[in-house]
Amino acid sequence: MQDKSQPSRGRPSFNRRDFLKGSGAAVAATAALDAQREAQAAEEKTVSGSTKLTLNVNGKDHEVTVEPRTTLLEVLRYQLNLTGAKDLQDVAVDGADTVMIDGKATYAGTVLALQAKGKQIRTVESLAAGDKLDPVVTCFVKHDAMQCGYCTPGFVVATRAFLDKHPHATLEEIRAGLGGNICRCGTYDGITKCSLELAQKGGA
């Protein structure tokens, strides 16, 4: 008579502990695989969120790669190496990042690169062609309209944009027109004298 307490010969014995161990390993492996797939999908989504864009900067077309949140300032500085416009991180109202978009003085840090598509963008670098400088630049030097110089490129661009639209501006108009730029060194007197001199020459 066969002893039922012993496993039958030729039949594999069932071990609940081994089964649970195997099941746990399978669950862990599945979870790891799912996590890997999710990470890959997230990465692909991030990459697919980027797009190629052509921007016209200083008279030339440049193909850049941007995300929806990329600002024009970031593209200018970190993709096109045009560092005249300054990045003050969380400060967006001092004018150090001023550029011209279709002739209007604009804070590059407050404009998305996608919004600048199809527009004419000019930076302070466009105001120099070899040894030939825009009159605003030379006049800034003449009147010592800079100290630390950090805000100077933005002021130069803002002044050029203002004089292009108001070539015969009065002192009051100049003060109001350049009110969007801040100089912590306090060189407003030199900047005003420069702008007024050029306005008396028809914007030079």
C-alpha positions as CSV (number, residue, x, y, z in Angstrom):
1,M,0.0,0.0,0.0
2,Q,1.3,3.4,-1.1
3,D,2.3,5.8,1.7
4,K,0.3,9.0,0.9
5,S,2.5,11.1,3.1
6,Q,5.3,10.7,0.6
7,P,5.2,12.4,-2.8
8,S,4.5,10.1,-5.7
9,R,7.5,9.1,-7.6
10,G,7.8,10.7,-11.0
11,R,5.7,13.7,-10.0
12,P,7.4,17.0,-9.2
13,S,6.7,18.2,-5.7
14,F,4.8,21.5,-5.2
15,N,6.6,23.9,-2.9
16,R,4.5,27.0,-2.0
17,R,7.5,29.0,-0.8
18,D,9.3,28.5,-4.1
19,F,6.2,29.4,-5.9
20,L,5.8,32.7,-4.0
21,K,9.5,33.5,-4.5
22,G,9.1,32.9,-8.2
23,S,6.0,35.0,-8.4
24,G,7.6,37.8,-6.5
25,A,10.6,37.8,-8.9
26,A,8.2,37.9,-11.8
27,V,6.3,40.8,-10.4
28,A,9.5,42.8,-9.7
29,A,10.8,42.1,-13.2
30,T,7.5,43.2,-14.7
31,A,7.5,46.4,-12.6
32,A,11.1,47.2,-13.5
33,L,10.3,46.7,-17.2
34,D,7.2,48.9,-16.9
35,A,9.2,51.6,-15.3
36,Q,11.8,51.4,-18.0
37,R,9.1,51.7,-20.7
38,E,7.6,54.7,-18.9
39,A,10.9,56.5,-18.7
40,Q,11.6,55.8,-22.3
41,A,8.2,57.1,-23.3
42,A,8.7,60.2,-21.2
43,E,12.1,60.8,-22.9
44,E,10.6,60.3,-26.3
45,K,7.8,62.7,-25.4
46,T,10.4,65.4,-24.3
47,V,12.3,65.0,-27.5
48,S,9.1,65.1,-29.6
49,G,8.2,68.4,-27.8
50,S,11.2,70.0,-29.5
51,T,10.9,71.5,-32.9
52,K,13.1,73.1,-35.5
53,L,12.5,76.8,-36.2
54,T,14.0,79.4,-38.5
55,L,14.6,82.8,-37.0
56,N,15.8,85.9,-38.8
57,V,18.4,87.5,-36.6
58,N,20.5,90.5,-37.7
59,G,19.5,89.9,-41.3
60,K,20.4,86.2,-41.4
61,D,18.2,83.1,-41.1
62,H,19.2,80.7,-38.4
63,E,17.8,77.2,-37.8
64,V,17.4,76.5,-34.1
65,T,15.8,73.8,-32.0
66,V,13.4,74.9,-29.4
67,E,10.8,73.7,-26.9
68,P,7.5,75.5,-26.5
69,R,8.8,77.2,-23.3
70,T,12.2,78.3,-24.8
71,T,12.6,82.1,-24.7
72,L,14.1,84.2,-27.5
73,L,16.8,85.2,-25.0
74,E,17.8,81.6,-24.4
75,V,18.1,81.0,-28.2
76,L,20.2,84.1,-28.8
77,R,22.6,83.4,-26.0
78,Y,22.9,79.7,-25.9
79,Q,22.4,78.6,-29.5
80,L,23.5,81.6,-31.6
81,N,26.2,82.9,-29.1
82,L,24.8,86.4,-29.3
83,T,25.5,87.4,-25.7
84,G,24.9,91.1,-25.8
85,A,21.4,90.7,-24.4
86,K,21.9,89.9,-20.8
87,D,20.1,87.2,-18.7
88,L,19.3,88.3,-15.2
89,Q,17.3,85.1,-14.4
90,D,14.2,86.1,-12.5
91,V,14.5,89.8,-13.3
92,A,12.6,90.5,-16.5
93,V,11.8,94.2,-16.3
94,D,15.2,95.9,-16.2
95,G,15.9,96.1,-20.0
96,A,19.3,94.3,-20.0
97,D,17.9,91.8,-22.5
98,T,16.5,94.4,-24.9
99,V,16.4,93.5,-28.6
100,M,14.5,94.9,-31.5
101,I,11.7,92.9,-33.0
102,D,10.3,94.4,-36.2
103,G,11.9,97.7,-35.0
104,K,10.3,97.7,-31.6
105,A,12.4,97.5,-28.4
106,T,11.4,94.3,-26.7
107,Y,12.6,92.2,-23.7
108,A,13.9,89.0,-25.2
109,G,13.4,87.1,-22.0
110,T,9.7,87.7,-22.1
111,V,9.2,86.5,-25.7
112,L,9.0,82.8,-26.6
113,A,11.2,81.9,-29.5
114,L,8.1,80.5,-31.3
115,Q,6.5,83.9,-31.1
116,A,9.5,85.5,-32.9
117,K,9.1,83.3,-36.0
118,G,8.7,85.4,-39.2
119,K,9.9,88.6,-37.5
120,Q,13.0,90.7,-38.0
121,I,15.1,90.4,-34.8
122,R,18.1,92.7,-34.2
123,T,20.5,92.5,-31.3
124,V,23.2,94.9,-30.1
125,E,25.7,93.0,-32.2
126,S,23.9,94.3,-35.4
127,L,25.0,97.9,-34.4
128,A,28.6,97.1,-35.3
129,A,30.0,96.2,-38.8
130,G,33.7,95.7,-38.5
131,D,35.2,99.0,-37.3
132,K,32.0,100.9,-38.2
133,L,29.8,101.5,-35.2
134,D,26.3,102.8,-35.0
135,P,26.3,106.5,-33.9
136,V,24.5,105.5,-30.7
137,V,27.4,103.4,-29.7
138,T,30.0,106.1,-30.3
139,C,27.8,108.7,-28.6
140,F,27.5,106.5,-25.5
141,V,31.3,106.4,-25.3
142,K,31.5,110.2,-25.9
143,H,29.2,110.9,-23.0
144,D,30.5,108.2,-20.7
145,A,27.1,106.7,-20.6
146,M,28.1,103.4,-18.9
147,Q,29.9,102.3,-15.7
148,C,29.7,98.6,-15.1
149,G,28.4,98.2,-18.6
150,Y,26.0,95.4,-17.9
151,C,22.9,97.3,-18.8
152,T,24.6,99.2,-21.6
153,P,23.8,96.8,-24.6
154,G,20.1,97.0,-23.7
155,F,20.2,100.7,-23.4
156,V,22.0,101.1,-26.7
157,V,19.4,98.9,-28.5
158,A,16.5,100.8,-26.8
159,T,18.0,104.1,-27.8
160,R,18.5,103.0,-31.4
161,A,14.9,101.7,-31.6
162,F,13.5,104.9,-30.0
163,L,15.4,107.3,-32.2
164,D,14.4,105.3,-35.3
165,K,10.8,106.1,-34.5
166,H,11.4,109.6,-32.9
167,P,14.4,111.1,-34.7
168,H,13.7,114.6,-33.4
169,A,12.6,113.7,-29.9
170,T,12.6,116.2,-27.1
171,L,14.2,115.7,-23.7
172,E,10.9,114.8,-22.1
173,E,10.1,112.3,-24.9
174,I,13.5,110.7,-24.5
175,R,13.1,110.3,-20.7
176,A,9.7,108.7,-21.2
177,G,10.8,106.6,-24.2
178,L,13.7,105.1,-22.4
179,G,11.9,104.5,-19.1
180,G,11.7,100.8,-19.7
181,N,15.5,100.3,-19.0
182,I,17.2,100.5,-15.6
183,C,20.8,101.4,-14.8
184,R,21.8,100.6,-11.3
185,C,25.0,102.6,-11.7
186,G,22.9,105.7,-12.4
187,T,24.3,106.7,-15.8
188,Y,21.0,108.3,-16.9
189,D,22.6,111.7,-17.4
190,G,25.1,110.5,-19.9
191,I,22.5,108.4,-21.7
192,T,20.1,111.3,-21.9
193,K,22.8,113.6,-23.2
194,C,23.7,111.1,-25.9
195,S,20.1,110.6,-27.0
196,L,19.4,114.3,-27.1
197,E,22.6,115.0,-29.1
198,L,21.5,112.4,-31.7
199,A,17.9,113.7,-31.7
200,Q,19.2,117.1,-32.6
201,K,20.9,115.5,-35.6
202,G,17.8,113.8,-36.7
203,G,18.5,110.6,-35.0
204,A,21.8,110.2,-36.7
